[in-house]
Amino acid sequence: MPGIDDAAASYIDSLDNSTDEFLNDIEEMENQGLSPLEILAILAALDVTSYVIEDLGMSTGINAYIAATEDILDNMPFSGAATEAELLALQNVQRSTIVQYTGHVGSTVRNEISKGVIAGSTRDEIKSAIQRHVVTSDNSIKLITETALADYQQSVSHVMSANQPESMKYFYIGPMDERTRPLCREILAGMPYTKAQIDSRFPGAFVDRGGPRCRHHWQKMSPDKILVDHRNEAKRRIKELKKAKRYKRPQTIQQYYEKRKLSQS
């Protein structure tokens, strides 16, 4: 899903640029002769969300994220089951979510800068601390933004699949490559499925798909050559694993937590 990947990359670039701008502002205050205590007082009074979005340029990352939601809609076959109001509501939820998430990221950056100011850390030391932090690391941001957009994509599919006949079959849309998870490979190998078949064979997967950062989604559509190729490749890979006696039927997220709950009871 290039649109989702690109949105995550743009958000990470925006964070890197805004962090540099934030540190520039701190250096300017220091050059003006402000003490660490005075700088901390200014940082404490900041409206972080507005500051990072409007003044530091995180709006670029947010805009790329919202553009990805629009690309998702443009690239999905429209079903009469979805109304414009429903799709707009889903998109508005995404907009609110990314703005709140950006505020959280901005607060984390501020905290790391505050610690660096009071410790007398250099600019590079502060920036390294920000990049190492669990909230502001590239991997964390990729996980959160890509998962949120993939979940949005699946929510749109859900709305479009409402009130469809029980006989309606769904295809699992997404790549079949070296990154494809065992569960997703298993699903690809047998598609298409009715909703009842999905719930029976892969409990919870109609919503969760392969789990966080999954690159697949369910969609009502006719098979094409790519989907057939993916299904055949998944079948071939599963056959190889079984022959090598390395095949283990994967679990959905729901199955994993249900089994874990039983083992703890």
VOBA-1610 file (N, C-alpha, C; in pm, whole numbers, padded with zeros to 5 digits, always signed):
BEGIN
Met+00084-00118+00000Met+00000+00000+00000Met+00088+00124+00000Pro+00134+00169-00116Pro+00227+00281-00124Pro+00176+00406-00055Gly+00044+00437-00065Gly-00010+00557-00003Gly+00010+00558+00147Ile-00011+00445+00211Ile+00006+00433+00355Ile+00154+00444+00391Asp+00240+00376+00317Asp+00384+00383+00342Asp+00434+00526+00326Asp+00388+00594+00222Asp+00432+00731+00196Asp+00386+00826+00306Ala+00264+00804+00356Ala+00212+00891+00462Ala+00295+00877+00588Ala+00332+00755+00622Ala+00415+00733+00741Ala+00552+00798+00723Ala+00611+00783+00605Ala+00742+00842+00579Ala+00736+00994+00586Ser+00629+01053+00533Ser+00613+01198+00536Ser+00597+01247+00679Tyr+00525+01172+00759Tyr+00505+01211+00899Tyr+00639+01209+00973Ile+00719+01107+00950Ile+00850+01096+01014Ile+00941+01212+00971Asp+00939+01246+00842Asp+01018+01359+00793Asp+00973+01490+00859Ser+00842+01506+00872Ser+00788+01627+00935Ser+00832+01637+01081Leu+00832+01523+01149Leu+00875+01523+01289Leu+01022+01562+01300Asp+01104+01508+01210Asp+01246+01540+01213Asp+01269+01690+01189Asn+01196+01747+01092Asn+01209+01890+01063Asn+01158+01976+01178Ser+01044+01936+01235Ser+00987+02015+01344Ser+01075+02008+01469Thr+01141+01894+01490Thr+01233+01882+01603Thr+01350+01978+01587Asp+01402+01988+01464Asp+01511+02083+01437Asp+01466+02226+01464Glu+01343+02259+01421Glu+01291+02393+01444Glu+01271+02420+01593Phe+01224+02319+01664Phe+01205+02330+01809Phe+01340+02360+01875Leu+01442+02286+01837Leu+01575+02306+01895Leu+01633+02441+01855Asn+01599+02489+01735Asn+01643+02624+01694Asn+01584+02729+01787Asp+01455+02711+01822Asp+01390+02806+01913Asp+01455+02805+02050Ile+01493+02687+02096Ile+01560+02676+02227Ile+01696+02747+02222Glu+01771+02725+02115Glu+01901+02791+02101Glu+01886+02942+02095Glu+01781+02989+02029Glu+01757+03133+02021Glu+01730+03191+02160Met+01654+03119+02241Met+01628+03165+02378Met+01756+03169+02460Glu+01839+03067+02440Glu+01967+03064+02511Glu+02056+03180+02467Asn+02055+03210+02337Asn+02136+03321+02286Asn+02087+03456+02336Gln+01959+03462+02370Gln+01902+03585+02425Gln+01933+03600+02574Gly+01999+03500+02630Gly+02040+03508+02770Gly+01943+03450+02870Leu+01840+03378+02823Leu+01744+03318+02916Leu+01810+03203+02991Ser+01778+03190+03118Ser+01831+03082+03200Ser+01753+02953+03174Pro+01810+02837+03210Pro+01736+02711+03196Pro+01599+02717+03264Leu+01592+02779+03381Leu+01465+02789+03454Leu+01363+02871+03375Glu+01409+02979+03314Glu+01318+03063+03234Glu+01270+02988+03110Ile+01361+02913+03047Ile+01323+02835+02929Ile+01221+02728+02966Leu+01241+02662+03079Leu+01146+02560+03125Leu+01009+02621+03150Ala+01006+02742+03203Ala+00877+02808+03229Ala+00803+02833+03098Ile+00878+02873+02994Ile+00818+02895+02862Ile+00767+02764+02804Leu+00846+02658+02817Leu+00805+02527+02765Leu+00680+02476+02836Ala+00672+02501+02965Ala+00557+02455+03043Ala+00428+02525+02999Ala+00440+02648+02954Ala+00322+02726+02916Ala+00278+02704+02772Leu+00356+02628+02697Leu+00326+02606+02554Leu+00196+02531+02533Asp+00118+02574+02433Asp+00010+02491+02379Asp+00079+02402+02275Val+00123+02285+02321Val+00211+02202+02238Val+00149+02165+02104Thr+00023+02125+02105Thr-00040+02080+01981Thr-00039+02190+01875Ser-00082+02309+01914Ser-00083+02421+01819Ser+00057+02458+01776Tyr+00150+02457+01870Tyr+00288+02496+01840Tyr+00353+02403+01737Val+00343+02271+01759Val+00411+02179+01667Val+00341+02174+01531Ile+00209+02191+01530Ile+00136+02183+01403Ile+00147+02312+01324Glu+00120+02425+01391Glu+00113+02553+01319Glu+00249+02621+01304Asp+00334+02612+01407Asp+00461+02685+01403Asp+00580+02600+01357Leu+00577+02472+01387Leu+00692+02388+01357Leu+00676+02302+01232Gly+00559+02307+01167Gly+00544+02241+01038Gly+00494+02098+01040Met+00442+02050+01155Met+00388+01914+01156Met+00260+01903+01074Ser+00207+02017+01032Ser+00087+02015+00946Ser+00116+01940+00816Thr+00243+01940+00771Thr+00280+01869+00648Thr+00256+01719+00664Gly+00299+01664+00777Gly+00278+01523+00803Gly+00131+01489+00818Ile+00056+01577+00884Ile-00088+01555+00901Ile-00158+01558+00766Asn-00121+01653+00682Asn-00183+01663+00549Asn-00156+01539+00465Ala-00035+01484+00476Ala-00002+01362+00402Ala-00087+01246+00453Tyr-00110+01242+00582Tyr-00193+01137+00642Tyr-00337+01147+00591Ile-00392+01268+00593Ile-00530+01287+00545Ile-00539+01258+00396Ala-00436+01296+00320Ala-00436+01266+00176Ala-00439+01116+00152Ala-00374+01040+00242Ala-00374+00894+00229Ala-00516+00838+00248Thr-00593+00898+00340Thr-00732+00852+00357Thr-00813+00880+00231Glu-00785+00992+00166Glu-00857+01025+00042Glu-00817+00929-00070Asp-00687+00894-00075Asp-00642+00797-00176Asp-00707+00661-00155Ile-00722+00623-00028Ile-00786+00495+00004Ile-00928+00494-00051Leu-01002+00603-00030Leu-01139+00610-00081Leu-01141+00607-00233Asp-01050+00682-00294Asp-01048+00690-00441Asp-01018+00555-00505Asn-00940+00472-00437Asn-00894+00345-00496Asn-00982+00225-00459Met-01089+00250-00384Met-01177+00140-00345Met-01305+00144-00426Pro-01347+00030-00480Pro-01474+00026-00553Pro-01588+00067-00462Phe-01669+00162-00505Phe-01775+00215-00419Phe-01894+00121-00417Ser-01952+00106-00298Ser-02072+00025-00282Ser-02184+00116-00233Gly-02303+00093-00282Gly-02418+00174-00241Gly-02451+00163-00095Ala-02392+00063-00026Ala-02420+00048+00116Ala-02359+00161+00199Ala-02261+00231+00145Ala-02195+00339+00216Ala-02250+00473+00171Thr-02281+00558+00268Thr-02328+00692+00235Thr-02212+00790+00246Glu-02227+00903+00182Glu-02122+01005+00190Glu-02101+01052+00333Ala-02211+01061+00409Ala-02203+01106+00548Ala-02122+01007+00632Glu-02140+00877+00608Glu-02067+00776+00684Glu-01917+00782+00652Leu-01886+00795+00525Leu-01745+00801+00485Leu-01678+00927+00538Leu-01752+01039+00536Leu-01698+01164+00589Leu-01675+01154+00739Ala-01768+01087+00809Ala-01754+01070+00954Ala-01628+00988+00986Leu-01604+00881+00910Leu-01484+00800+00931Leu-01357+00882+00907Gln-01361+00967+00804Gln-01244+01049+00773Gln-01222+01154+00882Asn-01331+01210+00936Asn-01319+01309+01042Asn-01260+01247+01169Val-01295+01122+01196Val-01237+01052+01310Val-01086+01040+01292Gln-01044+01007+01169Gln-00901+00996+01141Gln-00830+01130+01158Arg-00894+01236+01114Arg-00834+01369+01128Arg-00816+01404+01276Ser-00919+01380+01355Ser-00910+01407+01498Ser-00803+01321+01565Thr-00796+01195+01524Thr-00699+01102+01582Thr-00555+01145+01554Ile-00526+01183+01430Ile-00388+01220+01395Ile-00349+01351+01461Val-00444+01443+01479Val-00413+01570+01548Val-00380+01542+01695Gln-00462+01458+01760Gln-00435+01424+01900Gln-00304+01348+01915Tyr-00277+01258+01822Tyr-00152+01183+01826Tyr-00033+01277+01810Thr-00046+01375+01721Thr+00061+01472+01699Thr+00087+01552+01826Gly-00020+01587+01898Gly-00003+01656+02026Gly+00075+01571+02125His+00045+01440+02126His+00116+01347+02216His+00263+01339+02178Val+00291+01329+02049Val+00429+01326+02001Val+00501+01455+02038Gly+00432+01569+02018Gly+00491+01698+02051Gly+00522+01712+02199Ser+00434+01659+02284Ser+00458+01664+02428Ser+00581+01582+02466Thr+00598+01469+02399Thr+00715+01385+02425Thr+00844+01457+02386Val+00840+01524+02268Val+00957+01601+02224Val+00987+01711+02327Arg+00883+01780+02372Arg+00904+01887+02472Arg+00966+01832+02599Asn+00919+01717+02646Asn+00973+01658+02768Asn+01122+01626+02754Glu+01158+01569+02637Glu+01299+01536+02615Glu+01386+01662+02606Ile+01332+01765+02544Ile+01406+01892+02536Ile+01421+01953+02675Ser+01314+01946+02755Ser+01320+02000+02892Ser+01427+01929+02974Lys+01433+01797+02962Lys+01536+01722+03035Lys+01675+01762+02988Gly+01688+01782+02856Gly+01818+01820+02803Gly+01860+01959+02847Val+01764+02052+02853Val+01794+02189+02895Val+01844+02190+03039Ile+01774+02120+03128Ile+01812+02121+03269Ile+01943+02047+03294Ala+01974+01948+03205Ala+02097+01870+03221Ala+02216+01935+03148Gly+02188+02040+03072Gly+02295+02105+02997Gly+02342+02023+02879Ser+02254+01941+02822Ser+02290+01855+02709Ser+02310+01937+02582Thr+02390+01884+02491Thr+02409+01950+02362Thr+02288+01926+02273Arg+02281+02002+02165Arg+02172+01985+02067Arg+02167+01841+02016Asp+02283+01788+01977Asp+02288+01652+01923Asp+02245+01549+02027Glu+02282+01569+02152Glu+02244+01476+02259Glu+02093+01477+02280Ile+02035+01597+02276Ile+01889+01606+02292Ile+01817+01539+02175Lys+01864+01566+02055Lys+01799+01507+01937Lys+01812+01354+01939Ser+01926+01303+01981Ser+01944+01158+01989Ser+01847+01098+02091Ala+01827+01167+02202Ala+01734+01118+02305Ala+01592+01114+02250Ile+01557+01215+02171Ile+01423+01218+02110Ile+01406+01101+02013Gln+01507+01076+01932Gln+01499+00968+01832Gln+01498+00830+01897Arg+01554+00819+02018Arg+01556+00690+02088Arg+01428+00663+02165His+01353+00767+02192His+01235+00751+02278His+01132+00659+02211Val+01066+00579+02291Val+00972+00480+02237Val+00858+00547+02160Val+00817+00667+02200Val+00705+00735+02133Val+00747+00799+02001Thr+00868+00853+01998Thr+00911+00931+01882Thr+01010+00859+01791Ser+01035+00732+01815Ser+01124+00657+01726Ser+01053+00632+01592Asp+01132+00618+01487Asp+01074+00595+01353Asp+00987+00470+01351Asn+01031+00363+01417Asn+00955+00238+01415Asn+00819+00254+01481Ser+00816+00326+01593Ser+00689+00347+01662Ser+00592+00428+01578Ile+00644+00532+01516Ile+00558+00618+01434Ile+00506+00542+01313Lys+00593+00462+01250Lys+00548+00380+01137Lys+00439+00283+01179Leu+00460+00219+01294Leu+00362+00122+01343Leu+00227+00187+01366Ile+00226+00301+01433Ile+00101+00366+01469Ile+00031+00425+01348Thr+00103+00499+01264Thr+00037+00563+01150Thr-00007+00461+01046Glu+00076+00362+01017Glu+00039+00263+00915Glu-00077+00176+00964Thr-00076+00139+01093Thr-00186+00060+01147Thr-00316+00139+01147Ala-00309+00266+01185Ala-00430+00350+01188Ala-00490+00365+01050Leu-00406+00385+00948Leu-00458+00399+00812Leu-00513+00267+00758Ala-00447+00157+00792Ala-00497+00026+00749Ala-00631-00004+00817Asp-00643+00034+00945Asp-00770+00015+01016Asp-00880+00101+00954Tyr-00843+00222+00914Tyr-00940+00310+00846Tyr-00987+00246+00716Gln-00892+00191+00641Gln-00926+00125+00515Gln-01025+00011+00538Gln-00999-00067+00645Gln-01089-00177+00674Gln-01225-00126+00723Ser-01226-00014+00796Ser-01355+00043+00841Ser-01440+00085+00722Val-01375+00141+00620Val-01447+00177+00498Val-01505+00052+00433Ser-01426-00055+00429Ser-01475-00181+00372Ser-01595-00232+00451His-01592-00217+00583His-01703-00262+00667His-01830-00186+00632Val-01817-00054+00621Val-01934+00027+00589Val-01990-00013+00453Met-01901-00036+00359Met-01945-00073+00224Met-02004-00213+00218Ser-01970-00297+00315Ser-02021-00435+00313Ser-02150-00451+00393Ala-02197-00343+00452Ala-02319-00352+00534Ala-02439-00394+00449Asn-02523-00476+00510Asn-02649-00520+00447Asn-02629-00597+00317Gln-02512-00657+00300Gln-02487-00740+00184Gln-02542-00881+00210Pro-02581-00955+00107Pro-02634-01091+00127Pro-02529-01183+00188Glu-02575-01286+00260Glu-02484-01379+00326Glu-02394-01452+00226Ser-02439-01461+00103Ser-02361-01532+00000Ser-02249-01446-00058Met-02244-01318-00020Met-02141-01229-00073Met-02002-01279-00032Lys-01910-01283-00129Lys-01774-01329-00100Lys-01676-01211-00103Tyr-01575-01224-00017Tyr-01476-01117-00001Tyr-01336-01167-00035Phe-01261-01078-00097Phe-01122-01108-00130Phe-01031-01034-00033Tyr-00916-01094-00009Tyr-00816-01037+00081Tyr-00717-00960-00005Ile-00723-00830+00001Ile-00647-00745-00090Ile-00516-00702-00025Gly-00407-00724-00094Gly-00276-00688-00042Gly-00168-00777-00100Pro-00043-00751-00067Pro+00069-00822-00129Pro+00089-00964-00078Met+00154-01044-00160Met+00203-01176-00121Met+00353-01175-00149Asp+00433-01147-00046Asp+00577-01135-00064Asp+00649-01185+00062Glu+00777-01153+00074Glu+00856-01204+00187Glu+00810-01146+00321Arg+00737-01035+00319Arg+00689-00975+00443Arg+00551-01025+00484Thr+00487-01102+00397Thr+00351-01149+00426Thr+00353-01245+00544Arg+00267-01220+00642Arg+00263-01301+00763Arg+00201-01438+00735Pro+00236-01538+00817Pro+00178-01672+00798Pro+00025-01669+00796Leu-00036-01590+00885Leu-00182-01584+00887Leu-00236-01526+00756Cys-00176-01418+00710Cys-00222-01357+00586Cys-00199-01449+00466Arg-00088-01523+00468Arg-00062-01620+00362Arg-00170-01727+00361Glu-00210-01771+00480Glu-00315-01873+00492Glu-00447-01821+00436Ile-00478-01697+00469Ile-00603-01638+00421Ile-00599-01621+00270Leu-00487-01573+00218Leu-00473-01552+00073Leu-00489-01682-00004Ala-00441-01791+00054Ala-00442-01919-00016Ala-00583-01971-00041Gly-00679-01928+00040Gly-00813-01985+00026Gly-00920-01889-00021Met-00883-01761-00041Met-00985-01664-00080Met-01048-01700-00215Pro-01176-01657-00236Pro-01257-01569-00153Pro-01338-01646-00048Tyr-01394-01570+00048Tyr-01474-01630+00154Tyr-01600-01547+00175Thr-01704-01613+00225Thr-01819-01538+00274Thr-01783-01486+00413Lys-01863-01395+00465Lys-01838-01342+00599Lys-01843-01455+00702Ala-01937-01546+00686Ala-01949-01659+00780Ala-01825-01748+00774Gln-01771-01769+00656Gln-01650-01852+00641Gln-01529-01784+00706Ile-01520-01654+00692Ile-01410-01580+00757Ile-01420-01595+00908Asp-01540-01573+00962Asp-01559-01581+01107Asp-01531-01720+01160Ser-01560-01823+01079Ser-01541-01961+01122Ser-01394-02003+01114Arg-01329-01974+01002Arg-01190-02019+00982Arg-01087-01927+01046Phe-01119-01797+01048Phe-01023-01699+01100Phe-01095-01602+01193Pro-01135-01647+01311Pro-01214-01563+01402Pro-01148-01427+01429Gly-01226-01322+01409Gly-01178-01188+01436Gly-01101-01124+01322Ala-01066-01203+01219Ala-00979-01152+01113Ala-01051-01056+01017Phe-01184-01056+01017Phe-01255-00962+00931Phe-01231-00819+00980Val-01207-00806+01110Val-01175-00675+01168Val-01025-00657+01185Asp-00959-00757+01248Asp-00817-00743+01282Asp-00723-00770+01166Arg-00770-00847+01065Arg-00686-00892+00955Arg-00565-00966+01010Gly-00443-00932+00970Gly-00326-01003+01021Gly-00272-00947+01149Gly-00331-00837+01200Gly-00283-00774+01322Gly-00227-00636+01293Pro-00158-00575+01393Pro-00103-00441+01375Pro-00014-00429+01252Arg-00032-00321+01180Arg+00047-00288+01061Arg+00024-00386+00946Cys-00087-00457+00950Cys-00119-00548+00841Cys-00142-00468+00713Arg-00092-00519+00602Arg-00102-00449+00474Arg-00222-00495+00391His-00308-00576+00450His-00421-00632+00376His-00554-00578+00426His-00655-00590+00344His-00791-00558+00387His-00889-00641+00305Trp-01009-00657+00361Trp-01113-00733+00293Trp-01191-00640+00201Gln-01225-00692+00084Gln-01299-00610-00010Gln-01385-00697-00101Lys-01504-00648-00127Lys-01593-00717-00219Lys-01555-00676-00361Met-01505-00773-00438Met-01469-00742-00576Met-01451-00871-00654Ser-01441-00859-00784Ser-01420-00976-00868Ser-01272-01011-00872Pro-01239-01140-00889Pro-01098-01179-00893Pro-01030-01126-01019Asp-00903-01092-01007Asp-00825-01056-01124Asp-00696-01136-01122Lys-00613-01116-01221Lys-00491-01198-01234Lys-00401-01184-01113Ile-00386-01063-01060Ile-00298-01043-00946Ile-00346-01123-00825Leu-00476-01118-00799Leu-00530-01192-00685Leu-00513-01342-00703Val-00535-01388-00823Val-00517-01531-00851Val-00371-01570-00833Asp-00280-01485-00880Asp-00136-01512-00864Asp-00098-01516-00715His-00153-01423-00638His-00125-01420-00494His-00175-01547-00427Arg-00295-01590-00464Arg-00353-01711-00406Arg-00268-01833-00440Asn-00225-01841-00565Asn-00143-01956-00607Asn-00007-01956-00537Glu+00053-01838-00522Glu+00182-01828-00455Glu+00169-01865-00307Ala+00059-01823-00244Ala+00037-01858-00104Ala+00020-02009-00089Lys-00055-02070-00179Lys-00074-02215-00176Lys+00060-02288-00194Arg+00141-02237-00287Arg+00271-02300-00313Arg+00360-02293-00190Arg+00361-02178-00124Arg+00446-02161-00006Arg+00400-02250+00108Ile+00270-02260+00128Ile+00216-02346+00234Ile+00251-02492+00206Lys+00240-02532+00079Lys+00274-02668+00039Lys+00421-02698+00070Glu+00509-02603+00042Glu+00652-02620+00071Glu+00676-02639+00221Leu+00608-02558+00302Leu+00625-02566+00447Leu+00575-02700+00500Lys+00465-02747+00447Lys+00411-02876+00491Lys+00506-02989+00453Lys+00561-02982+00333Lys+00653-03085+00287Lys+00779-03088+00373Ala+00823-02971+00416Ala+00943-02961+00501Ala+00909-02983+00648Lys+00779-03009+00677Lys+00731-03029+00813Lys+00761-02909+00902Arg+00748-02790+00842Arg+00768-02666+00916Arg+00640-02583+00919Tyr+00531-02645+00874Tyr+00405-02571+00870Tyr+00336-02578+01006Lys+00288-02463+01051Lys+00211-02455+01174Lys+00096-02358+01149Arg-00025-02408+01164Arg-00141-02323+01134Arg-00139-02199+01221Pro-00139-02081+01161Pro-00131-01957+01239Pro-00261-01924+01312Gln-00249-01840+01412Gln-00364-01796+01489Gln-00398-01651+01456Thr-00526-01618+01466Thr-00566-01478+01456Thr-00540-01411+01590Ile-00547-01278+01592Ile-00529-01204+01717Ile-00633-01250+01820Gln-00757-01268+01776Gln-00863-01310+01867Gln-00834-01449+01924Gln-00793-01542+01841Gln-00761-01677+01888Gln-00646-01676+01988Tyr-00545-01593+01961Tyr-00429-01584+02051Tyr-00472-01539+02190Tyr-00551-01432+02197Tyr-00590-01379+02328Tyr-00691-01469+02399Glu-00776-01537+02323Glu-00869-01632+02385Glu-00794-01749+02446Lys-00692-01801+02375Lys-00613-01911+02427Lys-00531-01865+02547Arg-00479-01744+02542Arg-00402-01690+02653Arg-00489-01673+02777Lys-00612-01627+02755Lys-00706-01608+02866Lys-00739-01742+02932Leu-00757-01846+02850Leu-00788-01978+02904Leu-00671-02033+02984Ser-00548-02009+02938Ser-00431-02062+03007Ser-00408-01991+03141Gln-00462-01870+03156Gln-00444-01796+03280Gln-00557-01817+03379Ser-00665-01880+03332Ser-00782-01902+03420Ser-00765-02028+03505
//
